[in-house]
Amino acid sequence: MALFKRRAAGKPGEWYYCLVHQKVEEGPECPAKDRFGPYATREEAGHAMDIAQERNEEWETDPRWHDAPAGERDEG
């Protein structure tokens, strides 16, 4: 018999986007390594991939995250 119960990391009422199943899920259905979230609403979780893309674009164009000054990066 196990001494500790394995608990899921989320709570009902929190919304997640599962990267494996490519769908919105409420609460802790899939492992944390396979999901984005939590989000406050189902609709927000449904836009998880759009939100991630926007954040990636912001990061890629933010000169604070690159050693070379803006405009001098190698785009290769």
Buried (B, 14 or more C-beta within 10 A) or exposed (E): EEEEEEEEEBEEEBBBBBBEEEEBBBBBBBEEEEBBBBBEEEEBBBBBEEBEEEEEEEEEEEEEEBEEEEEEEEEE
